[in-house]
Amino acid sequence: EFMQAFWDVEEVQVKAIQLLASFVRDKTLHYLLTFTELITFAMKTHVDSLKLQVDGCILLLEILSQALEQDVVVALDENVASSLLETVRKHSENEELLSLVCTLLMMTSATEVSAESLRKVGVIPDLLSVLRDFLYNEQICFSCCGVLWSLAVSENNVDQGLLKSAVPVTSAVLREHLQNGRVAESACSALWALSLQGCLTENEYESTTALLLDALRMNPERPVLVKNACLALASLLRLSEISALRLITDSEGSGINLIKDAYHLHFDDLEVVKNICMLTNEMVQYGEIVV
């Protein structure tokens, strides 16, 4: 009631958010979730206030973290998504704030409702712009690739032209962070989803195949990365013989041996083995080319 009575007073909203933050751990989750719209509305009303944006995002992250700990799914409605996107646009040069907002978007984007809300407010061009500007930032890249994955696998697919524009940027993320397993894992999942939707052009098949093989080579111990990379490679082989040729003529050694090594390392992980078998099945269709 206090926040609602003084929407237009920035100092009041800042103090209210700070007060909420001071006892957030002492309140039940259901009680806290009722504040999410109030917080984002305050952020949208005072979008110029950097302090309010940062404090609001930190508080929302705390609430969402509690929700995840209790296996509670929190979906973004269109108003909340619009508010967060407005923050991104207004503070497009503030790396700390963008990292917080992108983390929020990733944490909530996995639900179909959230993905649809993000699609409606047109988040992809802004995500790609943030990635281009902060390609070196691990958290931003990790989060944005997670959101791209959610949007690409969503039942209500985003305009394919927008998704196609995400391919070179996502590839740049993977190339930049090949040795960072966490970010590479997220980028591989996004590339898999994009390839599954037919967003790669013929000119991108060979380079993307090589990049995925590099990710496997650099991070063989990460089962989720191996799984996503194999899914992406299988999708590419399904589309083009170019990818099959690139797999066996990999400049760092045969991609087939790389796949075999991944199997031996993760033979006890059914999900990984299943995806390696899927990739192998796609390889077989090319017969003597990959044998």
C-alpha positions as CSV (number, residue, x, y, z in Angstrom):
1,E,0.0,0.0,0.0
2,F,2.9,2.3,0.8
3,M,4.5,1.7,-2.6
4,Q,1.2,2.1,-4.4
5,A,0.4,5.4,-2.6
6,F,3.6,7.1,-3.8
7,W,4.3,5.6,-7.2
8,D,5.7,8.9,-8.5
9,V,8.2,9.5,-5.6
10,E,11.5,7.9,-6.5
11,E,12.9,8.1,-3.0
12,V,9.9,6.3,-1.5
13,Q,10.2,3.5,-4.0
14,V,13.9,3.1,-3.3
15,K,13.3,3.0,0.4
16,A,10.5,0.5,0.0
17,I,12.6,-1.8,-2.1
18,Q,15.5,-1.6,0.5
19,L,13.0,-2.4,3.3
20,L,11.7,-5.4,1.4
21,A,15.3,-6.6,0.8
22,S,16.1,-6.4,4.5
23,F,13.5,-9.0,5.5
24,V,13.2,-11.1,2.3
25,R,14.7,-14.2,3.8
26,D,12.2,-14.1,6.7
27,K,9.1,-14.1,4.7
28,T,7.3,-17.0,3.0
29,L,7.7,-17.4,-0.7
30,H,4.0,-16.9,-1.5
31,Y,4.1,-13.6,0.3
32,L,7.2,-12.5,-1.5
33,L,5.9,-13.4,-5.0
34,T,3.1,-10.9,-4.6
35,F,5.7,-8.1,-4.6
36,T,7.3,-9.0,-8.0
37,E,4.8,-6.8,-10.0
38,L,5.1,-4.0,-7.6
39,I,8.9,-4.0,-7.8
40,T,8.9,-4.1,-11.6
41,F,6.3,-1.4,-11.8
42,A,8.4,0.8,-9.6
43,M,11.4,0.1,-11.9
44,K,9.4,1.0,-14.9
45,T,8.0,4.2,-13.4
46,H,11.5,5.4,-12.4
47,V,13.5,3.8,-15.2
48,D,16.1,6.6,-15.1
49,S,17.1,5.8,-11.5
50,L,20.1,3.5,-11.7
51,K,20.0,2.8,-8.0
52,L,16.4,1.7,-8.1
53,Q,17.0,-0.5,-11.1
54,V,20.0,-2.3,-9.4
55,D,18.2,-2.7,-6.0
56,G,15.1,-3.9,-7.8
57,C,16.9,-6.5,-9.8
58,I,18.9,-7.7,-6.8
59,L,15.6,-8.1,-4.8
60,L,13.9,-9.9,-7.7
61,L,16.9,-12.3,-8.0
62,E,16.6,-13.1,-4.3
63,I,12.9,-13.9,-4.6
64,L,13.4,-16.0,-7.8
65,S,16.3,-17.8,-6.2
66,Q,14.1,-18.8,-3.3
67,A,11.4,-19.9,-5.8
68,L,14.0,-22.2,-7.6
69,E,15.1,-23.6,-4.2
70,Q,11.5,-24.6,-3.5
71,D,10.9,-25.9,-7.1
72,V,8.3,-23.1,-7.7
73,V,8.0,-22.0,-11.3
74,V,7.7,-18.2,-11.8
75,A,6.5,-17.0,-15.1
76,L,6.9,-13.5,-16.5
77,D,3.8,-11.8,-17.7
78,E,4.1,-9.3,-20.6
79,N,4.1,-6.2,-18.2
80,V,7.0,-7.5,-16.2
81,A,8.9,-8.5,-19.4
82,S,8.3,-5.1,-20.8
83,S,9.6,-3.4,-17.7
84,L,12.8,-5.4,-17.7
85,L,13.3,-4.8,-21.4
86,E,12.9,-1.0,-20.8
87,T,15.6,-1.2,-18.2
88,V,17.9,-2.9,-20.7
89,R,17.3,-0.2,-23.3
90,K,17.6,2.8,-20.9
91,H,20.8,1.5,-19.3
92,S,22.4,-0.2,-22.3
93,E,25.9,0.8,-21.3
94,N,25.8,-0.3,-17.6
95,E,27.4,-3.7,-17.5
96,E,26.6,-4.5,-13.9
97,L,22.9,-3.8,-14.3
98,L,22.7,-5.6,-17.7
99,S,24.2,-8.7,-16.1
100,L,21.5,-8.6,-13.4
101,V,18.7,-8.1,-15.8
102,C,19.9,-10.9,-18.2
103,T,20.2,-13.3,-15.3
104,L,16.6,-12.5,-14.4
105,L,15.4,-13.1,-17.9
106,M,17.3,-16.4,-18.1
107,M,15.9,-17.6,-14.7
108,T,12.3,-17.1,-15.8
109,S,12.5,-17.7,-19.6
110,A,12.1,-21.5,-19.5
111,T,8.4,-21.4,-19.1
112,E,6.2,-21.2,-22.1
113,V,4.3,-18.2,-20.7
114,S,7.6,-16.3,-20.1
115,A,8.9,-17.2,-23.5
116,E,5.7,-15.9,-25.1
117,S,5.9,-12.7,-23.1
118,L,9.5,-12.1,-24.2
119,R,8.6,-12.8,-27.8
120,K,5.8,-10.3,-27.7
121,V,7.9,-7.5,-26.3
122,G,10.6,-8.1,-28.9
123,V,13.6,-9.0,-26.7
124,I,15.9,-10.7,-29.3
125,P,17.4,-7.6,-31.0
126,D,18.2,-6.2,-27.5
127,L,19.8,-9.4,-26.4
128,L,21.9,-9.6,-29.5
129,S,23.0,-5.9,-29.0
130,V,24.0,-6.6,-25.4
131,L,25.9,-9.7,-26.5
132,R,27.8,-7.8,-29.2
133,D,28.7,-5.0,-26.7
134,F,29.7,-7.3,-23.8
135,L,31.0,-10.4,-25.6
136,Y,33.7,-10.8,-23.0
137,N,31.3,-10.9,-20.0
138,E,30.8,-14.5,-19.0
139,Q,27.5,-14.0,-17.0
140,I,25.9,-11.9,-19.7
141,C,26.8,-14.4,-22.4
142,F,25.7,-17.4,-20.3
143,S,22.3,-15.8,-19.5
144,C,21.5,-14.4,-23.0
145,C,22.3,-17.8,-24.6
146,G,19.9,-19.4,-22.1
147,V,17.2,-17.0,-23.1
148,L,17.8,-17.6,-26.8
149,W,17.5,-21.3,-26.3
150,S,14.2,-20.9,-24.5
151,L,12.8,-18.7,-27.3
152,A,14.1,-21.0,-30.1
153,V,12.5,-24.1,-28.5
154,S,9.2,-22.3,-27.6
155,E,6.0,-23.7,-29.1
156,N,5.2,-20.2,-30.4
157,N,8.3,-19.7,-32.4
158,V,9.8,-16.3,-32.7
159,D,10.1,-14.8,-36.2
160,Q,12.7,-17.0,-38.0
161,G,14.4,-13.9,-39.4
162,L,15.2,-12.8,-35.8
163,L,16.4,-16.2,-34.8
164,K,18.7,-16.4,-37.9
165,S,20.3,-13.1,-36.8
166,A,21.2,-14.8,-33.5
167,V,23.3,-17.5,-35.2
168,P,26.5,-15.4,-35.8
169,V,26.3,-13.7,-32.4
170,T,25.9,-17.1,-30.6
171,S,28.8,-18.5,-32.6
172,A,30.9,-15.5,-31.5
173,V,30.0,-16.2,-27.9
174,L,31.1,-19.9,-28.2
175,R,34.3,-18.9,-30.0
176,E,35.1,-16.3,-27.3
177,H,34.4,-18.6,-24.4
178,L,35.5,-22.1,-25.6
179,Q,37.5,-22.7,-22.5
180,N,34.7,-21.6,-20.2
181,G,32.6,-24.8,-19.9
182,R,29.6,-23.1,-18.3
183,V,29.3,-20.5,-21.1
184,A,30.2,-22.9,-23.9
185,E,27.5,-25.2,-22.6
186,S,24.9,-22.5,-22.8
187,A,26.0,-21.4,-26.3
188,C,25.9,-25.0,-27.6
189,S,22.4,-25.4,-26.4
190,A,21.4,-22.2,-28.2
191,L,23.1,-23.3,-31.4
192,W,21.3,-26.7,-31.2
193,A,17.9,-25.0,-30.8
194,L,18.7,-22.6,-33.7
195,S,19.9,-25.4,-36.0
196,L,16.8,-27.4,-35.1
197,Q,14.6,-24.5,-36.3
198,G,16.5,-24.3,-39.6
199,C,18.1,-20.9,-38.8
200,L,21.6,-21.7,-40.1
201,T,22.4,-20.8,-43.7
202,E,24.5,-23.1,-45.9
203,N,27.4,-20.8,-45.5
204,E,27.3,-21.4,-41.7
205,Y,27.2,-25.2,-41.7
206,E,31.0,-25.8,-42.0
207,S,32.1,-23.2,-39.5
208,T,29.5,-24.1,-37.0
209,T,30.4,-27.8,-37.2
210,A,34.0,-26.9,-36.6
211,L,33.1,-24.7,-33.7
212,L,31.0,-27.4,-32.0
213,L,33.8,-29.9,-32.4
214,D,36.2,-27.4,-30.8
215,A,33.7,-27.1,-27.9
216,L,33.7,-30.9,-27.5
217,R,37.5,-31.0,-27.6
218,M,37.9,-28.3,-25.0
219,N,35.2,-29.5,-22.6
220,P,35.0,-33.3,-22.9
221,E,34.2,-33.8,-19.2
222,R,30.9,-31.8,-19.3
223,P,28.0,-34.1,-20.0
224,V,25.4,-31.4,-20.7
225,L,27.8,-29.7,-23.2
226,V,28.5,-33.1,-24.9
227,K,24.8,-33.8,-25.1
228,N,23.9,-30.4,-26.6
229,A,26.9,-30.4,-29.0
230,C,25.9,-33.8,-30.3
231,L,22.3,-32.8,-30.8
232,A,23.5,-29.7,-32.7
233,L,25.9,-31.7,-34.8
234,A,23.1,-34.3,-35.6
235,S,20.9,-31.5,-36.7
236,L,23.5,-30.1,-39.0
237,L,24.3,-33.5,-40.5
238,R,20.7,-34.0,-41.1
239,L,20.7,-30.7,-43.1
240,S,23.9,-31.0,-45.1
241,E,26.7,-33.2,-46.4
242,I,29.1,-30.3,-45.8
243,S,28.8,-30.8,-42.1
244,A,29.6,-34.5,-42.5
245,L,32.7,-33.8,-44.5
246,R,33.8,-31.2,-42.0
247,L,33.4,-33.7,-39.1
248,I,35.8,-36.2,-40.7
249,T,38.3,-33.6,-42.0
250,D,38.5,-31.6,-38.8
251,S,41.9,-29.8,-38.7
252,E,42.5,-30.9,-35.1
253,G,41.9,-34.6,-35.9
254,S,39.0,-36.8,-36.9
255,G,35.7,-35.7,-35.4
256,I,34.7,-39.4,-35.4
257,N,37.4,-40.1,-32.9
258,L,36.3,-37.2,-30.8
259,I,32.8,-38.7,-30.7
260,K,34.2,-42.1,-29.7
261,D,36.2,-40.5,-26.9
262,A,33.1,-38.7,-25.6
263,Y,31.2,-42.1,-25.6
264,H,34.0,-43.8,-23.6
265,L,34.0,-40.9,-21.1
266,H,30.2,-40.8,-20.6
267,F,29.2,-44.4,-21.4
268,D,27.3,-44.6,-18.0
269,D,25.2,-41.4,-18.8
270,L,22.1,-42.6,-20.6
271,E,21.2,-39.1,-21.9
272,V,24.6,-38.5,-23.4
273,V,24.8,-42.0,-24.9
274,K,21.4,-41.5,-26.5
275,N,22.4,-38.3,-28.1
276,I,25.7,-39.8,-29.3
277,C,23.7,-42.6,-30.9
278,M,21.5,-40.0,-32.6
279,L,24.5,-38.3,-34.0
280,T,25.9,-41.7,-35.2
281,N,22.7,-42.5,-36.9
282,E,22.9,-39.3,-38.9
283,M,26.5,-40.1,-39.8
284,V,25.6,-43.5,-41.1
285,Q,23.3,-42.0,-43.8
286,Y,26.5,-40.7,-45.5
287,G,27.9,-44.2,-45.8
288,E,31.5,-44.3,-47.1
289,I,31.9,-40.5,-46.5
290,V,32.2,-40.9,-42.7
291,V,33.5,-44.5,-42.5
